Amino acid sequence: MFDPHLIRERYATVYERISAATTRAGRSADGITLVAVTKTWPAELALAAYEVGLRDFGENRPEELAEKRPAVEAALGPEAGITWHLIGTLQSRKSRLAADHADVFHALEREKIARRLAADLAENGRMLPSFVEVNLSGEATKSGLNVSRWEEDATQRDAVRRMLVDATPVLPVIGLMTMAPWDVPPEDIRAAFRRCRQLAEWLAGELPGAPRLALSMGMTDDFEIAIDEGATHIRVGRALFGEREK
């Protein structure tokens, strides 16, 4: 069993941090989507989180999402108002699971995946708004399109631009997602988030008339910096639920 009272307290603390960050940035807390990362936790945790008011849940693996979403909907009903975010890298052989169960995808990084997802979505009659994942640090351990030198590298700029241009109605690109580099000073984290926002602004100039791109960036330890640099979606697990189960 999970203690809704403890989750409620942690949620309140996270929301206070969001409110303080948006106030400093001259923004509204209503403009931030808090994605509660429930990956590796059982469905009972998602039910407890729902009880305290959380409505956006993030899963890393499509097979786990394919198990957890039906379990939660069996308890709450399919019209409970939950949005399920698939936040982890997707293998092409698992694209059907994503197409069937995810509501938002945060890690679109390859044209092959885009084609597979679009075909699966066309078959099942669903739409999957997606974020293009970008790697601004160039770290080999991170996934995402390499845009570590996008300001001076036309090839890198063209690669991410093409992901937006080639988007289909069933797989619309709504924004960019990035992760900050590991074990670096706060100013380096800020620089990564700022460059992601600047890339989104450049893309907006390249694609006039396109909707403003959302920004999925920031986790438990750095979401205040991400909000200051324009994040619209933050992915928070540990601050809400403690250390994850292994």
C-alpha positions in Angstrom: 0.0 0.0 0.0 1.1 3.5 -0.7 0.4 6.4 1.7 -1.6 9.1 -0.2 -0.9 11.5 2.7 2.9 11.3 2.1 2.4 11.6 -1.7 0.1 14.6 -1.1 2.8 16.3 1.1 5.5 15.7 -1.5 3.2 16.9 -4.3 2.5 20.1 -2.3 6.3 20.6 -1.9 6.9 20.1 -5.6 4.1 22.4 -6.5 5.6 25.1 -4.2 8.9 24.7 -6.0 7.1 25.1 -9.4 5.2 28.1 -8.2 8.3 29.8 -6.9 10.2 29.1 -10.1 7.5 30.4 -12.4 7.1 33.5 -10.2 10.8 34.2 -10.6 10.6 33.6 -14.3 7.5 35.8 -14.7 5.4 32.9 -15.8 2.3 31.1 -14.6 2.4 27.7 -12.9 -0.6 26.8 -15.0 1.7 26.7 -18.0 3.7 23.8 -16.5 2.7 20.2 -17.1 4.0 18.1 -14.2 4.6 14.6 -15.5 4.8 12.3 -12.5 7.3 9.6 -13.4 5.7 6.3 -12.3 8.2 4.0 -14.1 9.2 0.8 -12.2 6.4 1.4 -9.7 3.2 -0.7 -9.6 -0.2 0.4 -10.7 -1.1 1.0 -7.0 1.3 3.9 -6.9 -0.4 5.5 -9.9 -3.8 5.1 -8.2 -2.5 6.7 -5.0 -1.0 9.6 -7.0 -4.3 10.0 -8.8 -6.1 10.2 -5.5 -4.1 13.3 -4.5 -4.7 15.0 -7.9 -1.9 14.0 -10.3 -3.1 13.4 -13.8 0.0 13.1 -16.0 2.0 9.9 -15.6 5.3 9.1 -17.2 6.5 5.6 -18.1 9.9 4.7 -19.5 9.2 1.3 -21.2 6.3 0.7 -23.5 5.8 -2.9 -22.2 5.4 -1.5 -18.7 2.9 1.1 -19.9 1.0 -1.6 -21.7 0.5 -3.4 -18.4 0.0 -0.5 -16.1 -2.5 1.6 -18.1 -5.1 -1.1 -18.3 -4.7 -1.9 -14.6 -5.3 1.7 -13.7 -8.2 2.1 -16.1 -9.8 -1.1 -14.7 -9.8 0.6 -11.3 -10.7 4.2 -12.4 -12.4 3.7 -15.8 -11.0 4.8 -19.1 -12.5 8.4 -18.7 -10.5 9.2 -15.6 -8.7 12.1 -17.3 -5.2 10.6 -17.1 -2.6 11.4 -19.8 0.1 8.7 -20.2 3.5 10.0 -21.3 6.1 7.6 -22.8 9.3 9.3 -21.8 11.9 6.6 -22.7 13.7 5.7 -26.0 11.6 3.5 -28.2 12.8 0.4 -30.1 11.1 -0.1 -33.4 9.9 -3.6 -32.5 7.9 -2.0 -29.7 6.3 0.8 -31.7 2.9 -0.9 -31.6 2.8 -0.9 -27.8 3.5 2.9 -27.9 0.9 3.5 -30.6 -1.7 1.6 -28.6 -1.1 2.9 -25.1 0.8 6.2 -25.0 -0.9 9.6 -25.2 2.3 11.6 -25.6 5.7 10.5 -26.6 8.8 12.4 -25.4 11.7 10.6 -27.2 11.2 10.7 -30.9 14.7 10.6 -32.3 14.8 8.5 -35.5 13.0 8.7 -38.8 12.6 4.9 -38.8 10.7 5.1 -35.5 8.6 7.9 -36.8 7.6 5.8 -39.9 6.8 2.7 -37.8 4.8 4.7 -35.3 2.9 6.6 -38.0 1.9 3.3 -39.7 0.8 1.7 -36.4 -1.2 4.9 -35.5 -2.9 4.9 -38.9 -4.0 1.3 -38.3 -5.4 1.8 -34.8 -6.9 5.3 -35.5 -5.0 7.1 -32.7 -2.9 10.2 -32.7 0.4 10.5 -30.7 1.7 14.0 -30.1 5.5 13.8 -29.8 8.6 15.6 -28.7 11.8 15.3 -30.7 14.5 14.3 -28.3 17.7 16.3 -28.8 21.2 15.7 -27.3 22.8 19.1 -26.7 25.8 17.8 -24.8 26.9 15.3 -27.4 27.4 12.7 -24.7 27.6 9.2 -26.2 25.6 7.8 -23.3 22.6 10.0 -24.1 20.0 9.3 -26.7 18.5 11.9 -29.0 19.5 13.7 -32.2 23.0 15.0 -31.8 22.6 18.8 -31.9 25.7 19.6 -29.8 26.9 22.1 -32.4 23.6 23.1 -33.9 24.4 26.8 -33.9 27.3 26.3 -36.4 26.5 22.9 -37.9 23.9 23.1 -40.7 23.7 19.3 -41.0 22.6 19.1 -37.3 20.1 21.9 -37.8 18.7 20.2 -40.9 18.3 16.9 -39.2 16.0 18.3 -36.5 14.2 20.5 -38.9 13.4 17.5 -41.1 11.8 15.7 -38.1 9.3 18.6 -37.9 8.8 19.0 -41.6 8.2 15.3 -42.1 5.7 15.0 -39.2 2.4 13.4 -40.0 -1.1 14.2 -38.7 -1.1 11.1 -36.6 2.3 11.8 -35.2 2.5 15.6 -34.8 5.7 17.1 -33.3 4.7 19.4 -30.5 8.1 20.2 -29.1 11.6 19.3 -28.1 12.8 17.2 -25.2 16.3 17.2 -23.7 18.1 16.0 -20.6 20.8 18.0 -18.9 24.4 16.7 -18.8 25.3 14.6 -15.8 27.4 15.9 -12.8 28.0 19.4 -14.1 27.6 22.8 -12.4 24.2 24.5 -12.4 25.5 27.0 -15.0 26.2 24.2 -17.5 22.7 22.7 -16.9 21.2 26.2 -17.5 23.2 26.5 -20.7 21.9 23.2 -22.0 18.3 24.2 -21.3 18.8 27.6 -22.8 20.3 26.2 -26.0 17.3 23.9 -26.3 14.9 26.8 -26.0 17.0 28.8 -28.6 16.8 25.8 -30.9 13.1 25.7 -30.6 13.0 29.5 -31.3 15.1 29.0 -34.4 12.9 26.2 -35.6 9.8 28.5 -35.2 11.5 31.0 -37.4 12.2 28.3 -40.0 8.6 27.1 -40.0 6.4 30.1 -39.9 2.8 29.4 -39.0 3.7 26.3 -37.0 2.5 26.1 -33.4 4.9 27.3 -30.7 7.0 24.3 -29.7 6.7 23.0 -26.1 9.8 22.1 -24.1 10.1 18.9 -22.1 13.1 19.4 -19.9 13.9 19.3 -16.2 13.7 16.6 -13.6 13.7 16.4 -9.7 17.1 18.1 -9.3 17.0 20.7 -12.0 13.4 21.5 -13.0 13.5 25.0 -11.5 16.4 25.9 -13.9 14.4 24.3 -16.7 11.3 26.4 -15.9 13.5 29.5 -15.8 14.7 28.6 -19.3 11.2 28.0 -20.7 10.3 24.4 -19.9 6.6 23.6 -20.4 6.8 19.9 -19.3 8.9 18.7 -16.4 9.4 15.0 -15.6 9.5 14.4 -11.8 9.7 11.0 -10.0 11.9 11.0 -6.9 10.6 14.2 -5.4 7.1 12.8 -5.5 7.6 9.1 -4.8 11.0 8.7 -3.2 13.7 6.3 -4.6 12.3 4.0 -7.3 11.9 0.3 -6.8 14.5 -1.8 -8.7 
